[in-house]
Amino acid sequence: MPHGHDSHHARDRRGARCLVITVSDTRTPEDDHSGQRVADLLAAAGHEVREREIVHDERGVISAVVRAGVANREIDAVILTGGTGIAPRDVTHEAVEDLLEKRLDGFGEIFRMLSYEQIGAAAMLTRAIGGVIGQTVVFALPGSSKAVELGVERLIAPQLGHIVGLLSP
């Protein structure tokens, strides 16, 4: 039986099957640059984007699409972009938080720390969140391309195979 680091990573999967959700009242498939950037970065890291959705910034709609992704056995990870700020229409955080069975508090904490290095005190205004629902990992990022690049390149993509491996039955 392997021990230590090797056994901990023995179940790592090379690529996760992902659903990318853009939360926006105005974006269309033609101008959804952040959603496209998430998809491109995940693919470049060896993950597969199985589906992409654009939904309005409405709590019930966001929850329904996340639930559908989690219920789909062909999806290992759900990554949302948009709606994580503090404006009245920003409800992605609440929609995701209500569904989480296990929170990954470190995701939001590290994301804000890395954001602070780039944009200063404005980083405290993001409510990026991550966690687990059943056997699916869920991450919600801000809607800017820079935030997406930071979150996917530095945090999500490097750990996604490991996370999915840990959640596999």
C-alpha positions in Angstrom: 0.0 0.0 0.0 1.5 3.4 -0.9 2.1 5.9 1.8 2.2 9.6 2.3 1.9 12.0 -0.6 1.8 9.2 -3.3 -1.2 7.5 -1.7 -2.9 10.9 -1.1 -2.7 11.6 -4.8 -3.3 8.1 -6.1 -6.9 8.8 -7.0 -6.2 12.1 -8.8 -7.9 12.3 -12.1 -6.1 13.9 -15.1 -9.1 15.9 -16.2 -12.3 17.0 -14.6 -15.6 17.3 -16.6 -16.9 20.8 -16.1 -19.9 22.9 -16.3 -19.2 26.7 -16.7 -22.0 29.1 -15.7 -21.8 32.8 -16.4 -24.1 34.8 -14.2 -25.1 38.0 -16.0 -28.2 40.0 -16.9 -26.5 41.3 -20.1 -24.0 38.7 -21.5 -24.7 36.6 -24.6 -22.7 33.7 -26.0 -21.0 36.2 -28.4 -19.8 38.5 -25.7 -19.3 36.2 -22.7 -15.6 36.8 -22.4 -15.2 35.6 -18.8 -17.1 32.4 -19.4 -15.0 31.7 -22.5 -11.8 32.5 -20.6 -12.8 30.0 -17.8 -13.5 27.4 -20.5 -10.2 28.1 -22.3 -8.1 28.0 -19.1 -9.7 24.7 -17.9 -9.1 23.1 -21.3 -5.5 24.3 -21.4 -5.0 22.6 -18.0 -6.4 19.3 -19.3 -9.9 19.6 -18.1 -13.0 19.2 -20.3 -15.8 21.7 -20.5 -18.9 19.6 -21.1 -21.4 22.5 -20.9 -21.6 26.2 -20.7 -24.6 28.2 -19.6 -25.5 31.9 -19.2 -28.1 32.7 -16.5 -29.6 35.8 -15.1 -28.5 37.1 -11.8 -31.5 35.6 -10.0 -31.0 33.3 -7.0 -33.6 30.7 -8.0 -32.3 30.4 -11.5 -28.7 30.2 -10.4 -29.6 27.5 -7.8 -31.5 25.5 -10.4 -28.7 25.4 -12.9 -26.1 24.5 -10.2 -28.4 21.7 -9.0 -28.9 20.4 -12.5 -25.1 20.3 -13.0 -24.6 18.5 -9.7 -27.3 16.0 -10.6 -25.6 15.2 -13.9 -23.2 12.3 -13.4 -21.1 13.5 -16.4 -20.1 16.7 -14.5 -17.4 16.7 -11.8 -17.1 20.5 -11.3 -19.2 23.5 -11.6 -17.5 26.9 -12.1 -19.5 30.1 -12.0 -18.3 33.5 -13.0 -20.2 36.7 -12.1 -22.5 37.9 -9.4 -20.1 37.7 -6.5 -19.9 41.4 -5.6 -22.0 43.4 -3.2 -24.4 45.1 -5.6 -28.1 44.4 -5.0 -28.3 42.1 -8.1 -25.2 40.1 -7.0 -26.7 36.9 -5.5 -24.4 34.1 -6.8 -22.8 33.8 -3.4 -26.1 33.3 -1.6 -27.4 30.8 -4.3 -24.2 28.7 -4.0 -23.8 29.0 -0.3 -27.3 27.6 0.3 -26.5 24.5 -1.6 -23.0 23.6 -0.2 -22.7 20.6 2.0 -19.0 21.3 2.7 -17.4 24.7 2.3 -13.9 25.3 1.1 -13.3 28.5 3.0 -9.6 28.5 2.0 -10.6 29.1 -1.6 -12.3 32.4 -1.0 -9.6 33.4 1.5 -6.7 32.7 -0.8 -8.5 34.2 -3.8 -9.0 37.5 -1.9 -5.3 37.4 -0.7 -4.1 36.9 -4.3 -6.5 39.6 -5.5 -5.3 42.0 -2.9 -1.8 41.7 -4.4 -3.3 42.8 -7.8 -6.0 45.3 -7.0 -5.5 46.3 -3.4 -8.2 46.9 -0.9 -11.0 46.4 -3.5 -10.3 42.7 -3.2 -12.4 42.6 0.0 -15.5 43.3 -2.1 -15.5 39.9 -3.8 -17.5 37.1 -2.3 -15.8 34.3 -4.2 -16.8 30.9 -2.7 -16.1 27.3 -3.1 -17.3 24.0 -1.7 -18.8 20.6 -2.3 -22.3 19.4 -3.1 -22.4 15.6 -3.1 -19.5 14.4 -5.3 -19.3 17.7 -7.2 -17.0 20.6 -6.4 -18.4 24.1 -7.0 -16.5 27.4 -7.3 -17.9 30.9 -7.8 -15.6 33.6 -9.2 -16.1 37.3 -9.9 -17.1 38.2 -13.5 -13.9 40.1 -14.6 -11.5 38.4 -16.9 -8.6 39.2 -14.6 -10.4 37.5 -11.6 -11.2 34.5 -13.7 -7.6 34.1 -14.8 -6.4 34.5 -11.2 -8.9 32.0 -9.8 -8.6 29.3 -12.5 -4.9 29.5 -13.2 -3.6 29.8 -9.7 -6.3 27.9 -7.6 -8.8 25.8 -9.5 -7.0 24.2 -12.4 -4.0 23.1 -10.5 -6.1 21.3 -7.8 -9.1 20.2 -9.8 -7.9 16.7 -10.7 -7.0 16.1 -7.0 -10.3 17.4 -5.7 -12.3 15.3 -8.2 -10.2 12.2 -7.2 -11.0 12.8 -3.5 -14.7 13.1 -4.2 -15.0 10.0 -6.5 -16.7 7.0 -5.0 
